[in-house]
Amino acid sequence: MTTVTDHLLRSHAPIPTKAWQAIDDEAKERLSSLLVARQVADWNGPGGWAHDAHSLGRTDRLSALPPGMTVDGAEARQRRVLPLAEITVPFTVSRAEIDDIQRGALDPDFDDLDRAAREAALIETRAVFHGWPAAGIVGITEASSYPSVELGADCSRYPTVVAVAVDKLRRNGIEGPYDLVISPDGYTRIVETAEEGGYLLLDHLATILGGSVIWAPGVDGAVLVRRAEGDFIIDAGQDMSIGYRHHDADTVYLYLEESFTFRVVEPDAALVLT
Amino acid sequence: MRNAMTDPPRNDGAPRDITELIMDDHVWFRQEFAALDDLRAGQADEAELAAAWAPLAARLDLHAVAEEEIFYPKLLRVGEEDPQDETLDAIGDHNDIRDAVHQAADHRAGTDQWWAAVRAARVANDEHMAEEERDAIADFKLQAPAALGLELGRRFAQYLDDHRTTGGVDTSDKDPEAYVRGAEEDEGVRSPDAGSSGSSLGIGSLKGR
């Protein structure tokens, strides 16, 4: 019987079980620290490979009935949905490396897998925070209801800027706690800074937020978000998976795959800092 | 005080977590079996007993199918406390409940055989509800994002609104192991061609990390 997961064709790859386990473990470890959007957005899914679209719960009026039909009083409407986007990022694994894993090697060379994991995670993160027009996804920074606030590179201003931003959300009825999702450069500036008296800037910001400062590769600047349920939704079909393409004498050609879409439900729950 | 038979719980359209809706049904099942006790004590006739049992029997069947279509596949996806074992138990319990409900349908209401079948359904259902509340529901509440609980709640309520009777619904027994295998494949938790690790990497939500 054919199932919806057959399309990954993993059984056709010349990869024994132990090596598959090592490849999957490596991908999961890398991706788990990079899929930042999943720390912020609700996760709806996975609905599986056959899951096609996220329901928006709304309709558009259709201009006409089928050709040749006129029915007094009849109305026609069409459901509005957000179709899921599919991403695949190819990578390779050396067959010699697979052989060594079977022999018990504990330090397999998965450099290309690590690259693919970074790129796949970046696609998801960029789509969620900055949008993906071709996939119909409006990102958090695009949807935010507020004018952006300048954060800059001067860390001494961060507590004041973040406190003002938090106050802006709170005054708009968006209660905390809040998280500050920030680019790696900004995060590094924060963690290496201590204020007068030796108080770590990271701790000071966490106190203002009531939440966390989140290291976020793929995010430009920073975004203040409410930590709550229902503001942002990732609707997932196939969660990150590894499939098989083909192989030759030296190399196995694989790919990382995911299907998802994203929706901002509460634009007031995020404020952009540049 | 006597317990009167009541209508099954109905969705009023408000967003509800699926675990709340399942618990609503559990409360109703207990009430209705208690009400059957009262009818028996009051020496109700065959027609009264049959009228009281019909909606309870139908809901027991529909509740099981709705859980199998909507709740347990996602529990297999997000559960952390051996969800496969919880699901195997649940499907086995559902089969016991279904068998008893269908046995009751073979006898006239009020006969000894009918009461024996009703009691068997009650015993199996009581065991199932206790296990489900203690294990599966508790596990799901701990692991599932709120949005998933609400989305499944919407689907669960919709299913029960769409199916007031068992007409057109497959209420036959399911092989628990085949069910778990199929559900895991559909959820991307397991691939038949995936060696030991399943098709999905199983990362899912990272909220709160």
HADDOCK unambig.tbl for C-alpha pairs under 7 A between the chains (distance, minus, plus):
assign (segid A and resid 4 and name CA) (segid B and resid 186 and name CA) 6.31 0.50 0.50
assign (segid A and resid 5 and name CA) (segid B and resid 185 and name CA) 6.56 0.50 0.50
assign (segid A and resid 5 and name CA) (segid B and resid 188 and name CA) 6.54 0.50 0.50
assign (segid A and resid 5 and name CA) (segid B and resid 191 and name CA) 6.03 0.50 0.50
assign (segid A and resid 5 and name CA) (segid B and resid 199 and name CA) 6.85 0.50 0.50
assign (segid A and resid 10 and name CA) (segid B and resid 193 and name CA) 5.84 0.50 0.50
assign (segid A and resid 10 and name CA) (segid B and resid 194 and name CA) 5.53 0.50 0.50
assign (segid A and resid 11 and name CA) (segid B and resid 193 and name CA) 4.64 0.50 0.50
assign (segid A and resid 11 and name CA) (segid B and resid 194 and name CA) 5.97 0.50 0.50
assign (segid A and resid 17 and name CA) (segid B and resid 195 and name CA) 5.24 0.50 0.50
assign (segid A and resid 17 and name CA) (segid B and resid 196 and name CA) 6.37 0.50 0.50
assign (segid A and resid 21 and name CA) (segid B and resid 197 and name CA) 6.01 0.50 0.50
assign (segid A and resid 24 and name CA) (segid B and resid 201 and name CA) 6.37 0.50 0.50
assign (segid A and resid 28 and name CA) (segid B and resid 201 and name CA) 5.95 0.50 0.50
assign (segid A and resid 28 and name CA) (segid B and resid 203 and name CA) 6.71 0.50 0.50
assign (segid A and resid 32 and name CA) (segid B and resid 203 and name CA) 6.62 0.50 0.50
assign (segid A and resid 38 and name CA) (segid B and resid 205 and name CA) 5.52 0.50 0.50
assign (segid A and resid 38 and name CA) (segid B and resid 206 and name CA) 5.00 0.50 0.50
assign (segid A and resid 38 and name CA) (segid B and resid 207 and name CA) 5.78 0.50 0.50
assign (segid A and resid 39 and name CA) (segid B and resid 206 and name CA) 4.76 0.50 0.50
assign (segid A and resid 39 and name CA) (segid B and resid 207 and name CA) 3.86 0.50 0.50
assign (segid A and resid 39 and name CA) (segid B and resid 208 and name CA) 6.12 0.50 0.50
assign (segid A and resid 39 and name CA) (segid B and resid 209 and name CA) 6.48 0.50 0.50
assign (segid A and resid 40 and name CA) (segid B and resid 207 and name CA) 5.93 0.50 0.50
assign (segid A and resid 42 and name CA) (segid B and resid 145 and name CA) 6.48 0.50 0.50
assign (segid A and resid 42 and name CA) (segid B and resid 147 and name CA) 6.29 0.50 0.50
assign (segid A and resid 43 and name CA) (segid B and resid 145 and name CA) 6.46 0.50 0.50
assign (segid A and resid 43 and name CA) (segid B and resid 205 and name CA) 5.36 0.50 0.50
assign (segid A and resid 44 and name CA) (segid B and resid 147 and name CA) 6.27 0.50 0.50
assign (segid A and resid 44 and name CA) (segid B and resid 148 and name CA) 5.24 0.50 0.50
assign (segid A and resid 45 and name CA) (segid B and resid 148 and name CA) 6.98 0.50 0.50
assign (segid A and resid 46 and name CA) (segid B and resid 187 and name CA) 6.68 0.50 0.50
assign (segid A and resid 47 and name CA) (segid B and resid 187 and name CA) 6.46 0.50 0.50
assign (segid A and resid 48 and name CA) (segid B and resid 186 and name CA) 6.10 0.50 0.50
assign (segid A and resid 48 and name CA) (segid B and resid 187 and name CA) 5.17 0.50 0.50
assign (segid A and resid 48 and name CA) (segid B and resid 188 and name CA) 5.87 0.50 0.50
assign (segid A and resid 229 and name CA) (segid B and resid 146 and name CA) 6.50 0.50 0.50
assign (segid A and resid 229 and name CA) (segid B and resid 147 and name CA) 6.94 0.50 0.50
assign (segid A and resid 230 and name CA) (segid B and resid 147 and name CA) 6.36 0.50 0.50
assign (segid A and resid 238 and name CA) (segid B and resid 188 and name CA) 6.85 0.50 0.50
assign (segid A and resid 239 and name CA) (segid B and resid 200 and name CA) 5.93 0.50 0.50
assign (segid A and resid 239 and name CA) (segid B and resid 204 and name CA) 6.71 0.50 0.50
assign (segid A and resid 240 and name CA) (segid B and resid 200 and name CA) 5.92 0.50 0.50
assign (segid A and resid 240 and name CA) (segid B and resid 201 and name CA) 5.89 0.50 0.50
assign (segid A and resid 241 and name CA) (segid B and resid 199 and name CA) 5.90 0.50 0.50
assign (segid A and resid 241 and name CA) (segid B and resid 200 and name CA) 4.36 0.50 0.50
assign (segid A and resid 241 and name CA) (segid B and resid 201 and name CA) 5.39 0.50 0.50
assign (segid A and resid 242 and name CA) (segid B and resid 199 and name CA) 6.92 0.50 0.50
